[in-house]
């Protein structure tokens, strides 16, 4: 199917290449902070006969460079929707992208038809990790601060791609190779950019958000993400939580068949649809 490409100008002079394919209800794919837009490759192929699919790289990831100055990731989503003449869309978002999607929904619920949140962050909510996991996050931060990209990416891989409860030998090597390639794309210079961190506080506002929401997590994800998923299940009025077995932070990438089964049922796609 034809892929349309549109360069969209964002606040501060940043430019983002937006990929757009298919027809039907708009579905925006918002990638995780440990990946880029390619993390949705499997869903891109499976869903393009059912939806108008849109994906891109956040500022500072993959193909999109930072530019100096303040900006908002949530505002970027709305500008992209406007540029593509999309009034309302399903937001399918992972991790950090999930936090951005929640912020868009809180601030502009009229623009969001549904949300699919994969291992999401929640603006203003802080889950809990056991001490050994927190120690690894601190060491990753220290590696970043001293400019040791190799050590930083290795620790990010152990936490997010493999999962703190597994060893590398327990993970499918094909998935691991793909995830490593995507993880390497996040190392982009800041160039004086100052973001709002993905959004302002959403905690305390979610009980008013009636947008149908599917939350999907892998059972090998870090504990704070599992906490956030349970928080969303209790806070959102119209929510379903699904846990995918033997998957870490990117279950759509690691277990695409299981993920599609959950997603297609929730979206109401006919049984057997690719």
Secondary structure, DSSP 8 states (H G I E B T S, - for coil): --EEEEEEE-GGG-EEEEEEE-SSSEEEEE--TTS-GGGGHHHHHHHTTTSEEEE---TTBTTB---SEEE-HHHHHHHHHHHTT-SSEEEEEETHHHHHHHHHHHH-GGGEEEEEEES---TT------HHHHHHHHHHHHHHHTT-HHHHHHHHIIIIIIITT--GGGS-HHHHHHHHHHHGGG----TTEEE-TT-S--TTTGGG--SEEEEEEETTS-HHHHHHHHHHHHH-SSEEEEEETT--S-HHHHSHHHHHHHHHHHHT--TT--
